[in-house]
């Protein structure tokens, strides 16, 4: 089986598995480092929800596609530098990595001058890791209220990346409870290596890339 056939086969198989676990799941295909040819094949199969890690790469690949297909949803799932905020706002429909008040204020200001409104997930440092981005759990309630009530941006849910060597289930359960506590209904959790556990623990958005595009 060629690589071309391989990723399409993986995509169909994984999507079927995800839908069996939760028919209402938002299945995001992460297209970081993937060429336009593969993206176009996935769109032909009806996939409309995609995710990218870097703003510049996404802009280079997706700007024309989105201009010609308004049904495409593009999600930013990587760390966002503040100097890329305007490009991110213009390109993406969802930001999954809102992780500081500076970014929140920037987006609030951008939205005040635009008819476009996008949807945001607050990234939570669920494992309290020094090297990880995200809002500390102890600061989450206050930050969520600030974004929703003061800045008036549309916070729809929480996002996390569990510590790599931990059982992710406990972290997913914790994020579920934090979302409930903050009256948020959406959860962006689960990647190629742990999406089954994430869905079982209430995820509404899974972000899958390497398992689709891997040659193994």
Secondary structure, DSSP 8 states (H G I E B T S, - for coil): --HHHHHHHHHHHHHHHHHHH-TT-EEEEE-TT--HHHHHHHHHTT--EEEES-HHHHHHHHHHHHHH-TT-EEEE-S---GGGHHHHHHH-SEEEEE-SHHHHHHHHHHHHT-S---EEEEEB-TT--TTS-SB-HHHHHHHHHIIIIIS--EEEEEE----TTS-HHHHHHHHHHHHHHTT--EEE---TTTHHHHHHTT-SEEEE-HHHH---
